[in-house]
């Protein structure tokens, strides 16, 4: 049995929902799992966890600054253990951009950070225009228009492949 920390950054809740599913899958394999927002502090010191999983959302083409800060501040510890990273972004809805080596945000991030995660994954996110303020709604709608995504303001589009999320959770349980 391992002690697993899932640390995440979520703006509209999709990354958190993915982390909750991962937590459930990993816990079914008899591991202890703590789920913590990147803004909060884990119960224990990071070195006390057997595995750390970092989940990061993308907003306007960037991972959250607090995720980057966490990675830079803890690179030595992260590189020393069997730790994992995943990104959640709507670009991953496209089959040619839904893998760690083809998703532009993950490729760029891995070049910028001193951490080399043992496992990396990328999941498509979700669009729900009703959650966004005026500026975000217009910006996201414009991005979706450019990338041929949904633009109707009543759209709620779930792009996350939950089977892939669960498969990742099972891999995390075994490594």
C-alpha positions in Angstrom: 0.0 0.0 0.0 1.3 3.4 -1.0 0.5 6.9 0.3 -0.4 9.0 -2.7 -0.7 12.8 -3.0 -2.7 14.2 -5.9 -2.0 17.9 -6.1 -4.0 19.9 -8.6 -4.8 23.3 -10.2 -8.4 23.8 -11.4 -10.2 26.9 -12.5 -13.7 25.7 -13.5 -13.6 22.3 -11.7 -12.8 19.8 -14.5 -9.2 19.1 -13.3 -10.6 18.6 -9.8 -13.2 16.2 -11.2 -10.5 14.2 -13.0 -8.4 14.1 -9.8 -11.4 12.8 -7.9 -11.8 10.0 -10.4 -8.1 9.2 -10.1 -8.4 9.2 -6.3 -11.3 6.7 -6.5 -9.4 4.4 -8.9 -6.2 4.5 -6.9 -8.0 4.0 -3.6 -9.7 0.9 -5.0 -6.2 -0.6 -5.2 -5.9 -0.2 -1.4 -3.7 2.9 -1.5 -4.2 5.9 0.8 -4.9 9.0 -1.4 -4.9 12.6 -0.4 -6.4 15.1 -2.8 -5.2 18.7 -2.4 -5.6 21.9 -4.4 -2.2 23.5 -5.2 -3.2 26.5 -3.2 -3.5 24.4 0.0 -0.9 22.5 2.0 -0.9 18.7 2.2 -1.4 17.2 5.6 2.1 15.8 5.6 5.5 16.8 4.3 5.9 16.0 0.6 8.8 13.6 1.3 6.4 11.4 3.4 4.4 10.5 0.3 5.3 7.5 -1.8 3.9 9.0 -5.0 3.0 12.5 -6.0 0.7 13.2 -8.9 0.4 16.8 -10.2 -2.6 17.7 -12.3 -2.6 21.1 -14.0 -5.2 22.9 -16.0 -4.5 25.2 -19.0 -6.0 28.6 -19.3 -5.2 30.8 -22.3 -2.4 28.5 -23.3 -0.6 28.5 -19.9 -0.4 26.2 -16.9 -1.2 27.9 -13.6 1.8 29.8 -12.2 1.4 28.1 -8.9 2.0 24.7 -10.6 5.2 26.0 -12.2 6.3 27.4 -8.8 5.5 24.1 -7.0 7.5 22.1 -9.7 10.5 24.5 -9.5 10.5 24.6 -5.7 10.3 20.8 -5.4 12.2 19.5 -8.5 14.8 17.6 -6.6 12.1 15.7 -4.6 9.9 15.1 -7.7 12.9 13.8 -9.7 13.8 11.4 -6.9 10.6 9.4 -6.8 8.0 7.7 -8.9 5.9 10.8 -9.4 3.6 11.7 -12.3 2.1 14.7 -14.1 -1.0 15.3 -16.2 -2.4 18.3 -18.0 -6.0 19.1 -18.8 -6.7 21.2 -21.8 -9.4 21.5 -24.5 -6.8 21.3 -27.3 -6.5 17.6 -26.3 -10.0 17.0 -27.7 -8.2 16.6 -31.1 -6.8 13.1 -31.7 -3.6 14.6 -33.1 -3.0 16.6 -29.8 -4.2 14.1 -27.1 -0.9 12.5 -26.2 2.0 13.9 -24.0 4.4 14.0 -27.0 1.9 15.7 -29.4 0.1 18.1 -27.0 1.8 21.5 -27.5 1.2 22.6 -23.9 2.7 19.5 -22.4 5.6 19.5 -24.8 6.4 23.1 -24.0 6.0 22.6 -20.2 8.3 19.6 -20.1 11.0 21.7 -21.9 10.6 24.5 -19.3 10.7 22.6 -16.0 13.5 20.8 -14.2 11.3 17.8 -13.4 11.2 14.7 -15.5 8.0 12.9 -14.4 8.0 9.1 -14.6 4.5 9.2 -16.0 2.9 11.9 -18.1 -0.6 12.1 -19.4 -2.9 14.6 -21.0 -6.7 14.8 -20.9 -9.2 16.9 -22.8 -11.1 19.3 -20.7 -14.6 20.7 -20.7 -16.3 23.8 -22.1 -19.3 25.2 -20.2 -19.9 28.8 -21.2 -22.3 29.3 -18.3 -19.4 29.1 -15.8 -17.4 32.0 -17.4 -17.6 35.7 -16.8 -18.1 38.0 -19.8 -14.4 38.4 -20.8 -13.6 34.7 -20.3 -16.7 33.7 -22.3 -15.7 35.9 -25.2 -12.1 34.8 -25.2 -12.8 31.1 -24.9 -15.5 31.4 -27.6 -13.0 33.2 -29.9 -10.4 30.5 -29.3 -13.0 27.8 -30.0 -14.0 29.6 -33.2 -10.4 29.7 -34.4 -9.9 26.0 -33.5 -13.3 24.9 -34.9 -14.7 24.0 -31.5 -18.2 24.8 -30.0 -19.1 28.4 -29.9 -22.8 28.5 -29.0 -23.1 30.2 -25.6 -25.4 27.5 -24.3 -22.8 24.8 -24.9 -21.7 22.4 -22.3 -19.2 20.1 -24.0 -17.5 17.3 -22.1 -14.4 16.3 -24.0 -12.7 14.2 -21.2 -12.3 10.6 -22.0 -13.1 9.1 -18.6 -11.9 5.6 -19.7 -8.5 7.1 -20.2 -8.6 8.8 -16.9 -9.4 5.5 -15.2 -6.7 3.7 -17.1 -4.2 6.3 -16.0 -5.4 5.8 -12.4 -4.8 2.0 -12.7 -1.3 2.7 -14.1 -0.6 5.0 -11.2 -1.8 2.3 -8.8 0.8 -0.1 -10.1 3.9 2.0 -10.5 
